[in-house]
Amino acid sequence: MYQLVSADDAEAARISKDTGSFALASATETDLAQLRDVSERYLAKFGVPYVARLEREDTVASIIDNGVRRLSNSVEHERIVALLEVVEIVNDRLDILIRDANPICREWQATH
């Protein structure tokens, strides 16, 4: 269900493309139980799954903390936050798909 891996840029692109996130493989059973709890509470409150765009530096604790913090949002506010998370994920996927199609973009990303 969840995986957490540390990845270089190439591996990150593969993971992002294949699994949609940096995952939670190093999570303990306690971590996963806490994440399931947050996810269930989030779904109960907002009626949609907890979605978060993850960065390489995110930890299991930061993912859980982010979910707990977002539980205090109003339904209206959280719908905007969740939609923005989805937009960020989609933008990442699009960047991965078109990165090699644009040599200028590819070179810029290789140097930054």
N, CA, C and O atoms as CSV, one atom per row, in Angstrom:
chain,resi,resn,atom,element,x,y,z
A,1,MET,N,N,0.814,-1.189,0.000
A,1,MET,CA,C,0.000,0.000,0.000
A,1,MET,C,C,0.858,1.253,0.000
A,1,MET,O,O,0.621,2.153,-0.805
A,2,TYR,N,N,1.860,1.339,0.890
A,2,TYR,CA,C,2.733,2.498,0.978
A,2,TYR,C,C,4.174,2.054,0.845
A,2,TYR,O,O,4.536,0.963,1.286
A,3,GLN,N,N,4.996,2.894,0.238
A,3,GLN,CA,C,6.423,2.637,0.130
A,3,GLN,C,C,7.156,3.935,0.414
A,3,GLN,O,O,6.640,5.016,0.132
A,4,LEU,N,N,8.357,3.835,0.971
A,4,LEU,CA,C,9.193,5.011,1.149
A,4,LEU,C,C,10.580,4.647,0.689
A,4,LEU,O,O,11.176,3.683,1.170
A,5,VAL,N,N,11.087,5.412,-0.234
A,5,VAL,CA,C,12.417,5.143,-0.741
A,5,VAL,C,C,13.175,6.445,-0.875
A,5,VAL,O,O,12.590,7.504,-1.099
A,6,SER,N,N,14.488,6.352,-0.734
A,6,SER,CA,C,15.357,7.471,-1.005
A,6,SER,C,C,15.846,7.295,-2.423
A,6,SER,O,O,16.313,6.215,-2.783
A,7,ALA,N,N,15.751,8.331,-3.238
A,7,ALA,CA,C,16.045,8.149,-4.648
A,7,ALA,C,C,16.826,9.321,-5.209
A,7,ALA,O,O,16.663,10.465,-4.787
A,8,ASP,N,N,17.697,8.999,-6.192
A,8,ASP,CA,C,18.334,10.062,-6.949
A,8,ASP,C,C,17.328,10.547,-7.988
A,8,ASP,O,O,16.207,10.042,-8.043
A,9,ASP,N,N,17.717,11.529,-8.821
A,9,ASP,CA,C,16.768,12.103,-9.775
A,9,ASP,C,C,16.205,11.072,-10.752
A,9,ASP,O,O,15.005,11.068,-11.029
A,10,ALA,N,N,17.062,10.203,-11.270
A,10,ALA,CA,C,16.584,9.196,-12.226
A,10,ALA,C,C,15.619,8.229,-11.556
A,10,ALA,O,O,14.564,7.912,-12.105
A,11,GLU,N,N,15.982,7.767,-10.382
A,11,GLU,CA,C,15.112,6.854,-9.656
A,11,GLU,C,C,13.822,7.555,-9.244
A,11,GLU,O,O,12.745,6.959,-9.287
A,12,ALA,N,N,13.932,8.811,-8.848
A,12,ALA,CA,C,12.737,9.574,-8.474
A,12,ALA,C,C,11.768,9.672,-9.643
A,12,ALA,O,O,10.559,9.522,-9.469
A,13,ALA,N,N,12.301,9.926,-10.834
A,13,ALA,CA,C,11.435,10.012,-12.012
A,13,ALA,C,C,10.743,8.677,-12.265
A,13,ALA,O,O,9.552,8.640,-12.574
A,14,ARG,N,N,11.494,7.574,-12.134
A,14,ARG,CA,C,10.903,6.252,-12.345
A,14,ARG,C,C,9.838,5.983,-11.303
A,14,ARG,O,O,8.751,5.508,-11.631
A,15,ILE,N,N,10.142,6.281,-10.052
A,15,ILE,CA,C,9.178,6.046,-8.977
A,15,ILE,C,C,7.947,6.901,-9.199
A,15,ILE,O,O,6.819,6.417,-9.107
A,16,SER,N,N,8.164,8.163,-9.489
A,16,SER,CA,C,7.041,9.062,-9.692
A,16,SER,C,C,6.170,8.582,-10.832
A,16,SER,O,O,4.942,8.615,-10.747
A,17,LYS,N,N,6.807,8.135,-11.897
A,17,LYS,CA,C,6.046,7.661,-13.055
A,17,LYS,C,C,5.343,6.350,-12.747
A,17,LYS,O,O,4.187,6.160,-13.125
A,18,ASP,N,N,6.031,5.447,-12.065
A,18,ASP,CA,C,5.487,4.104,-11.836
A,18,ASP,C,C,4.500,4.045,-10.683
A,18,ASP,O,O,3.461,3.394,-10.800
A,19,THR,N,N,4.795,4.702,-9.584
A,19,THR,CA,C,3.954,4.533,-8.402
A,19,THR,C,C,3.247,5.803,-7.977
A,19,THR,O,O,2.368,5.765,-7.116
A,20,GLY,N,N,3.615,6.915,-8.562
A,20,GLY,CA,C,2.892,8.137,-8.283
A,20,GLY,C,C,3.367,8.883,-7.059
A,20,GLY,O,O,2.803,9.930,-6.740
A,21,SER,N,N,4.372,8.400,-6.360
A,21,SER,CA,C,4.850,9.137,-5.193
A,21,SER,C,C,6.150,8.548,-4.705
A,21,SER,O,O,6.531,7.437,-5.072
A,22,PHE,N,N,6.817,9.310,-3.878
A,22,PHE,CA,C,7.884,8.722,-3.084
A,22,PHE,C,C,7.126,7.986,-2.006
A,22,PHE,O,O,6.220,8.530,-1.374
A,23,ALA,N,N,7.501,6.775,-1.812
A,23,ALA,CA,C,6.638,5.921,-1.033
A,23,ALA,C,C,7.080,5.801,0.412
A,23,ALA,O,O,7.891,6.591,0.895
A,24,LEU,N,N,6.554,4.829,1.079
A,24,LEU,CA,C,6.729,4.703,2.522
A,24,LEU,C,C,7.255,3.337,2.942
A,24,LEU,O,O,6.817,2.798,3.958
A,25,ALA,N,N,8.179,2.772,2.184
A,25,ALA,CA,C,8.659,1.412,2.454
A,25,ALA,C,C,9.352,1.287,3.807
A,25,ALA,O,O,9.311,0.217,4.414
A,26,SER,N,N,9.983,2.343,4.291
A,26,SER,CA,C,10.688,2.253,5.566
A,26,SER,C,C,9.767,2.501,6.767
A,26,SER,O,O,10.222,2.501,7.911
A,27,ALA,N,N,8.504,2.706,6.508
A,27,ALA,CA,C,7.554,2.971,7.592
A,27,ALA,C,C,7.390,1.736,8.470
A,27,ALA,O,O,7.334,0.605,7.988
A,28,THR,N,N,7.315,1.987,9.751
A,28,THR,CA,C,7.061,0.898,10.699
A,28,THR,C,C,5.568,0.589,10.717
A,28,THR,O,O,4.761,1.335,10.162
A,29,GLU,N,N,5.215,-0.506,11.354
A,29,GLU,CA,C,3.788,-0.833,11.504
A,29,GLU,C,C,3.064,0.270,12.264
A,29,GLU,O,O,1.915,0.587,11.956
A,30,THR,N,N,3.726,0.851,13.252
A,30,THR,CA,C,3.132,1.968,14.010
A,30,THR,C,C,2.896,3.162,13.099
A,30,THR,O,O,1.836,3.786,13.139
A,31,ASP,N,N,3.915,3.482,12.259
A,31,ASP,CA,C,3.766,4.577,11.303
A,31,ASP,C,C,2.578,4.340,10.385
A,31,ASP,O,O,1.756,5.231,10.169
A,32,LEU,N,N,2.498,3.129,9.847
A,32,LEU,CA,C,1.415,2.811,8.922
A,32,LEU,C,C,0.060,2.866,9.608
A,32,LEU,O,O,-0.924,3.294,9.005
A,33,ALA,N,N,0.000,2.440,10.859
A,33,ALA,CA,C,-1.256,2.525,11.613
A,33,ALA,C,C,-1.657,3.986,11.803
A,33,ALA,O,O,-2.829,4.335,11.664
A,34,GLN,N,N,-0.683,4.838,12.120
A,34,GLN,CA,C,-0.978,6.267,12.282
A,34,GLN,C,C,-1.435,6.877,10.959
A,34,GLN,O,O,-2.374,7.673,10.927
A,35,LEU,N,N,-0.775,6.505,9.879
A,35,LEU,CA,C,-1.162,7.031,8.574
A,35,LEU,C,C,-2.555,6.546,8.178
A,35,LEU,O,O,-3.345,7.316,7.631
A,36,ARG,N,N,-2.859,5.287,8.446
A,36,ARG,CA,C,-4.215,4.776,8.165
A,36,ARG,C,C,-5.251,5.536,8.987
A,36,ARG,O,O,-6.324,5.872,8.486
A,37,ASP,N,N,-4.926,5.806,10.254
A,37,ASP,CA,C,-5.845,6.549,11.112
A,37,ASP,C,C,-6.110,7.946,10.553
A,37,ASP,O,O,-7.259,8.379,10.465
A,38,VAL,N,N,-5.042,8.644,10.176
A,38,VAL,CA,C,-5.199,9.980,9.601
A,38,VAL,C,C,-6.009,9.900,8.316
A,38,VAL,O,O,-6.910,10.708,8.094
A,39,SER,N,N,-5.691,8.934,7.477
A,39,SER,CA,C,-6.398,8.781,6.202
A,39,SER,C,C,-7.882,8.501,6.411
A,39,SER,O,O,-8.727,9.059,5.710
A,40,GLU,N,N,-8.199,7.642,7.368
A,40,GLU,CA,C,-9.605,7.326,7.655
A,40,GLU,C,C,-10.341,8.542,8.217
A,40,GLU,O,O,-11.479,8.810,7.833
A,41,ARG,N,N,-9.699,9.275,9.121
A,41,ARG,CA,C,-10.312,10.491,9.677
A,41,ARG,C,C,-10.510,11.537,8.594
A,41,ARG,O,O,-11.529,12.227,8.559
A,42,TYR,N,N,-9.521,11.648,7.704
A,42,TYR,CA,C,-9.597,12.607,6.602
A,42,TYR,C,C,-10.772,12.254,5.689
A,42,TYR,O,O,-11.574,13.123,5.347
A,43,LEU,N,N,-10.876,10.992,5.298
A,43,LEU,CA,C,-11.968,10.547,4.433
A,43,LEU,C,C,-13.318,10.779,5.095
A,43,LEU,O,O,-14.264,11.223,4.444
A,44,ALA,N,N,-13.410,10.481,6.388
A,44,ALA,CA,C,-14.667,10.690,7.113
A,44,ALA,C,C,-15.056,12.168,7.146
A,44,ALA,O,O,-16.231,12.506,7.001
A,45,LYS,N,N,-14.085,13.035,7.333
A,45,LYS,CA,C,-14.382,14.465,7.444
A,45,LYS,C,C,-14.633,15.110,6.087
A,45,LYS,O,O,-15.571,15.891,5.934
A,46,PHE,N,N,-13.791,14.784,5.095
A,46,PHE,CA,C,-13.841,15.511,3.830
A,46,PHE,C,C,-14.506,14.738,2.697
A,46,PHE,O,O,-14.841,15.331,1.671
A,47,GLY,N,N,-14.706,13.435,2.854
A,47,GLY,CA,C,-15.377,12.650,1.834
A,47,GLY,C,C,-14.511,12.299,0.636
A,47,GLY,O,O,-15.013,11.784,-0.363
A,48,VAL,N,N,-13.223,12.573,0.727
A,48,VAL,CA,C,-12.266,12.222,-0.335
A,48,VAL,C,C,-11.005,11.690,0.335
A,48,VAL,O,O,-10.751,11.993,1.501
A,49,PRO,N,N,-10.210,10.899,-0.389
A,49,PRO,CA,C,-8.979,10.369,0.211
A,49,PRO,C,C,-7.959,11.473,0.489
A,49,PRO,O,O,-7.951,12.513,-0.169
A,50,TYR,N,N,-7.119,11.227,1.458
A,50,TYR,CA,C,-6.004,12.124,1.772
A,50,TYR,C,C,-4.975,12.014,0.660
A,50,TYR,O,O,-4.437,10.936,0.409
A,51,VAL,N,N,-4.704,13.121,-0.002
A,51,VAL,CA,C,-3.735,13.180,-1.093
A,51,VAL,C,C,-2.691,14.215,-0.738
A,51,VAL,O,O,-3.019,15.334,-0.343
A,52,ALA,N,N,-1.428,13.837,-0.882
A,52,ALA,CA,C,-0.346,14.777,-0.606
A,52,ALA,C,C,0.779,14.550,-1.602
A,52,ALA,O,O,1.211,13.419,-1.825
A,53,ARG,N,N,1.239,15.622,-2.188
A,53,ARG,CA,C,2.407,15.544,-3.074
A,53,ARG,C,C,3.634,15.440,-2.182
A,53,ARG,O,O,3.832,16.255,-1.280
A,54,LEU,N,N,4.448,14.435,-2.442
A,54,LEU,CA,C,5.607,14.187,-1.598
A,54,LEU,C,C,6.890,14.617,-2.281
A,54,LEU,O,O,7.042,14.509,-3.497
A,55,GLU,N,N,7.796,15.101,-1.471
A,55,GLU,CA,C,9.139,15.464,-1.918
A,55,GLU,C,C,10.105,14.426,-1.386
A,55,GLU,O,O,9.769,13.670,-0.475
A,56,ARG,N,N,11.303,14.384,-1.949
A,56,ARG,CA,C,12.310,13.429,-1.497
A,56,ARG,C,C,12.622,13.567,-0.013
A,56,ARG,O,O,12.896,12.576,0.664
A,57,GLU,N,N,12.579,14.787,0.489
A,57,GLU,CA,C,12.936,14.997,1.889
A,57,GLU,C,C,11.790,14.726,2.867
A,57,GLU,O,O,11.993,14.790,4.079
A,58,ASP,N,N,10.599,14.427,2.366
A,58,ASP,CA,C,9.489,14.109,3.261
A,58,ASP,C,C,9.784,12.823,4.025
A,58,ASP,O,O,10.399,11.891,3.507
A,59,THR,N,N,9.330,12.806,5.255
A,59,THR,CA,C,9.458,11.624,6.101
A,59,THR,C,C,8.067,11.106,6.409
A,59,THR,O,O,7.068,11.783,6.164
A,60,VAL,N,N,8.013,9.911,6.942
A,60,VAL,CA,C,6.716,9.367,7.360
A,60,VAL,C,C,6.075,10.313,8.370
A,60,VAL,O,O,4.878,10.593,8.299
A,61,ALA,N,N,6.874,10.797,9.300
A,61,ALA,CA,C,6.343,11.710,10.327
A,61,ALA,C,C,5.794,12.989,9.703
A,61,ALA,O,O,4.739,13.473,10.113
A,62,SER,N,N,6.501,13.541,8.713
A,62,SER,CA,C,6.015,14.786,8.106
A,62,SER,C,C,4.730,14.551,7.317
A,62,SER,O,O,3.867,15.427,7.266
A,63,ILE,N,N,4.598,13.382,6.705
A,63,ILE,CA,C,3.373,13.061,5.971
A,63,ILE,C,C,2.197,12.950,6.941
A,63,ILE,O,O,1.111,13.468,6.679
A,64,ILE,N,N,2.427,12.274,8.054
A,64,ILE,CA,C,1.382,12.136,9.078
A,64,ILE,C,C,1.043,13.494,9.673
A,64,ILE,O,O,-0.130,13.842,9.815
A,65,ASP,N,N,2.078,14.266,10.022
A,65,ASP,CA,C,1.851,15.601,10.602
A,65,ASP,C,C,1.062,16.494,9.647
A,65,ASP,O,O,0.174,17.234,10.071
A,66,ASN,N,N,1.391,16.420,8.353
A,66,ASN,CA,C,0.669,17.207,7.363
A,66,ASN,C,C,-0.809,16.808,7.335
A,66,ASN,O,O,-1.686,17.669,7.277
A,67,GLY,N,N,-1.078,15.516,7.375
A,67,GLY,CA,C,-2.465,15.053,7.384
A,67,GLY,C,C,-3.213,15.507,8.622
A,67,GLY,O,O,-4.363,15.939,8.537
A,68,VAL,N,N,-2.561,15.411,9.776
A,68,VAL,CA,C,-3.187,15.858,11.034
A,68,VAL,C,C,-3.479,17.352,10.967
A,68,VAL,O,O,-4.562,17.799,11.343
A,69,ARG,N,N,-2.507,18.120,10.487
A,69,ARG,CA,C,-2.698,19.570,10.369
A,69,ARG,C,C,-3.861,19.890,9.436
A,69,ARG,O,O,-4.679,20.762,9.730
A,70,ARG,N,N,-3.930,19.176,8.305
A,70,ARG,CA,C,-4.995,19.439,7.339
A,70,ARG,C,C,-6.366,19.052,7.860
A,70,ARG,O,O,-7.370,19.574,7.377
A,71,LEU,N,N,-6.437,18.159,8.827
A,71,LEU,CA,C,-7.728,17.801,9.427
A,71,LEU,C,C,-8.391,18.990,10.119
A,71,LEU,O,O,-9.606,18.990,10.318
A,72,SER,N,N,-7.611,19.995,10.483
A,72,SER,CA,C,-8.191,21.173,11.136
A,72,SER,C,C,-8.759,22.175,10.132
A,72,SER,O,O,-9.395,23.151,10.529
A,73,ASN,N,N,-8.540,21.946,8.842
A,73,ASN,CA,C,-9.082,22.840,7.816
A,73,ASN,C,C,-10.591,22.682,7.708
A,73,ASN,O,O,-11.150,21.636,8.039
A,74,SER,N,N,-11.237,23.743,7.237
A,74,SER,CA,C,-12.658,23.630,6.904
A,74,SER,C,C,-12.782,22.788,5.639
A,74,SER,O,O,-11.813,22.616,4.900
A,75,VAL,N,N,-13.966,22.273,5.401
A,75,VAL,CA,C,-14.200,21.471,4.198
A,75,VAL,C,C,-13.895,22.307,2.954
A,75,VAL,O,O,-13.257,21.819,2.021
A,76,GLU,N,N,-14.342,23.547,2.937
A,76,GLU,CA,C,-14.116,24.406,1.781
A,76,GLU,C,C,-12.625,24.642,1.549
A,76,GLU,O,O,-12.143,24.542,0.421
A,77,HIS,N,N,-11.908,24.953,2.607
A,77,HIS,CA,C,-10.473,25.205,2.491
A,77,HIS,C,C,-9.731,23.945,2.053
A,77,HIS,O,O,-8.852,24.008,1.193
A,78,GLU,N,N,-10.077,22.820,2.630
A,78,GLU,CA,C,-9.363,21.589,2.319
A,78,GLU,C,C,-9.625,21.120,0.893
A,78,GLU,O,O,-8.744,20.519,0.278
A,79,ARG,N,N,-10.789,21.376,0.365
A,79,ARG,CA,C,-11.031,21.016,-1.036
A,79,ARG,C,C,-10.064,21.758,-1.952
A,79,ARG,O,O,-9.584,21.198,-2.938
A,80,ILE,N,N,-9.779,23.011,-1.630
A,80,ILE,CA,C,-8.812,23.785,-2.407
A,80,ILE,C,C,-7.412,23.219,-2.218
A,80,ILE,O,O,-6.677,23.049,-3.190
A,81,VAL,N,N,-7.034,22.923,-0.966
A,81,VAL,CA,C,-5.706,22.370,-0.687
A,81,VAL,C,C,-5.530,21.039,-1.410
A,81,VAL,O,O,-4.501,20.811,-2.046
A,82,ALA,N,N,-6.516,20.168,-1.318
A,82,ALA,CA,C,-6.426,18.852,-1.961
A,82,ALA,C,C,-6.330,18.993,-3.478
A,82,ALA,O,O,-5.554,18.286,-4.123
A,83,LEU,N,N,-7.105,19.890,-4.037
A,83,LEU,CA,C,-7.047,20.111,-5.481
A,83,LEU,C,C,-5.672,20.627,-5.892
A,83,LEU,O,O,-5.139,20.209,-6.921
A,84,LEU,N,N,-5.099,21.518,-5.111
A,84,LEU,CA,C,-3.750,22.021,-5.408
A,84,LEU,C,C,-2.710,20.904,-5.323
A,84,LEU,O,O,-1.764,20.877,-6.111
A,85,GLU,N,N,-2.876,19.993,-4.380
A,85,GLU,CA,C,-1.965,18.845,-4.285
A,85,GLU,C,C,-2.054,17.991,-5.556
A,85,GLU,O,O,-1.034,17.565,-6.097
A,86,VAL,N,N,-3.262,17.750,-6.018
A,86,VAL,CA,C,-3.458,16.956,-7.230
A,86,VAL,C,C,-2.841,17.668,-8.429
A,86,VAL,O,O,-2.202,17.026,-9.263
A,87,VAL,N,N,-3.020,18.982,-8.530
A,87,VAL,CA,C,-2.432,19.754,-9.627
A,87,VAL,C,C,-0.914,19.624,-9.602
A,87,VAL,O,O,-0.295,19.451,-10.652
A,88,GLU,N,N,-0.305,19.705,-8.422
A,88,GLU,CA,C,1.151,19.563,-8.309
A,88,GLU,C,C,1.608,18.170,-8.763
A,88,GLU,O,O,2.623,18.038,-9.446
A,89,ILE,N,N,0.863,17.151,-8.383
A,89,ILE,CA,C,1.195,15.781,-8.795
A,89,ILE,C,C,1.091,15.657,-10.314
A,89,ILE,O,O,1.977,15.090,-10.953
A,90,VAL,N,N,0.029,16.178,-10.881
A,90,VAL,CA,C,-0.163,16.123,-12.330
A,90,VAL,C,C,0.960,16.874,-13.042
A,90,VAL,O,O,1.481,16.398,-14.051
A,91,ASN,N,N,1.335,18.042,-12.522
A,91,ASN,CA,C,2.431,18.802,-13.132
A,91,ASN,C,C,3.728,18.004,-13.107
A,91,ASN,O,O,4.479,18.014,-14.082
A,92,ASP,N,N,3.999,17.313,-12.003
A,92,ASP,CA,C,5.187,16.463,-11.929
A,92,ASP,C,C,5.151,15.392,-13.009
A,92,ASP,O,O,6.145,15.167,-13.698
A,93,ARG,N,N,4.013,14.736,-13.157
A,93,ARG,CA,C,3.888,13.668,-14.158
A,93,ARG,C,C,4.092,14.219,-15.562
A,93,ARG,O,O,4.770,13.608,-16.388
A,94,LEU,N,N,3.498,15.379,-15.824
A,94,LEU,CA,C,3.645,15.995,-17.135
A,94,LEU,C,C,5.108,16.349,-17.401
A,94,LEU,O,O,5.613,16.119,-18.500
A,95,ASP,N,N,5.780,16.903,-16.407
A,95,ASP,CA,C,7.201,17.222,-16.559
A,95,ASP,C,C,8.011,15.976,-16.907
A,95,ASP,O,O,8.904,16.025,-17.753
A,96,ILE,N,N,7.696,14.869,-16.255
A,96,ILE,CA,C,8.399,13.616,-16.536
A,96,ILE,C,C,8.141,13.171,-17.971
A,96,ILE,O,O,9.059,12.734,-18.666
A,97,LEU,N,N,6.906,13.283,-18.405
A,97,LEU,CA,C,6.549,12.829,-19.752
A,97,LEU,C,C,7.184,13.672,-20.854
A,97,LEU,O,O,7.572,13.140,-21.894
A,98,ILE,N,N,7.294,14.985,-20.635
A,98,ILE,CA,C,7.780,15.851,-21.711
A,98,ILE,C,C,9.232,16.270,-21.543
A,98,ILE,O,O,9.778,16.942,-22.418
A,99,ARG,N,N,9.866,15.894,-20.454
A,99,ARG,CA,C,11.238,16.321,-20.175
A,99,ARG,C,C,12.167,16.083,-21.363
A,99,ARG,O,O,12.891,16.994,-21.765
A,100,ASP,N,N,12.163,14.902,-21.921
A,100,ASP,CA,C,13.069,14.583,-23.010
A,100,ASP,C,C,12.598,15.119,-24.364
A,100,ASP,O,O,13.370,15.144,-25.322
A,101,ALA,N,N,11.362,15.540,-24.447
A,101,ALA,CA,C,10.850,16.064,-25.707
A,101,ALA,C,C,11.358,17.481,-25.976
A,101,ALA,O,O,11.359,17.932,-27.121
A,102,ASN,N,N,11.782,18.168,-24.945
A,102,ASN,CA,C,12.239,19.541,-25.075
A,102,ASN,C,C,13.700,19.608,-24.651
A,102,ASN,O,O,13.994,19.542,-23.457
A,103,PRO,N,N,14.636,19.739,-25.615
A,103,PRO,CA,C,16.061,19.727,-25.257
A,103,PRO,C,C,16.456,20.881,-24.348
A,103,PRO,O,O,17.363,20.727,-23.530
A,104,ILE,N,N,15.816,22.012,-24.464
A,104,ILE,CA,C,16.134,23.145,-23.592
A,104,ILE,C,C,15.719,22.818,-22.165
A,104,ILE,O,O,16.480,23.054,-21.227
A,105,CYS,N,N,14.534,22.284,-21.998
A,105,CYS,CA,C,14.056,21.886,-20.671
A,105,CYS,C,C,14.958,20.810,-20.087
A,105,CYS,O,O,15.315,20.871,-18.910
A,106,ARG,N,N,15.326,19.830,-20.894
A,106,ARG,CA,C,16.180,18.738,-20.426
A,106,ARG,C,C,17.520,19.278,-19.933
A,106,ARG,O,O,17.988,18.881,-18.866
A,107,GLU,N,N,18.141,20.176,-20.691
A,107,GLU,CA,C,19.434,20.739,-20.297
A,107,GLU,C,C,19.301,21.604,-19.054
A,107,GLU,O,O,20.156,21.553,-18.170
A,108,TRP,N,N,18.235,22.400,-18.976
A,108,TRP,CA,C,18.037,23.249,-17.808
A,108,TRP,C,C,17.874,22.391,-16.548
A,108,TRP,O,O,18.473,22.680,-15.512
A,109,GLN,N,N,17.075,21.357,-16.645
A,109,GLN,CA,C,16.861,20.499,-15.485
A,109,GLN,C,C,18.115,19.715,-15.121
A,109,GLN,O,O,18.330,19.404,-13.949
A,110,ALA,N,N,18.935,19.396,-16.098
A,110,ALA,CA,C,20.172,18.669,-15.821
A,110,ALA,C,C,21.181,19.531,-15.068
A,110,ALA,O,O,22.041,19.013,-14.356
A,111,THR,N,N,21.071,20.839,-15.229
A,111,THR,CA,C,22.025,21.742,-14.567
A,111,THR,C,C,21.475,22.385,-13.302
A,111,THR,O,O,22.201,23.101,-12.612
A,112,HIS,N,N,20.224,22.148,-12.990
A,112,HIS,CA,C,19.626,22.783,-11.788
A,112,HIS,C,C,19.113,21.771,-10.829
A,112,HIS,O,O,18.585,22.130,-9.776
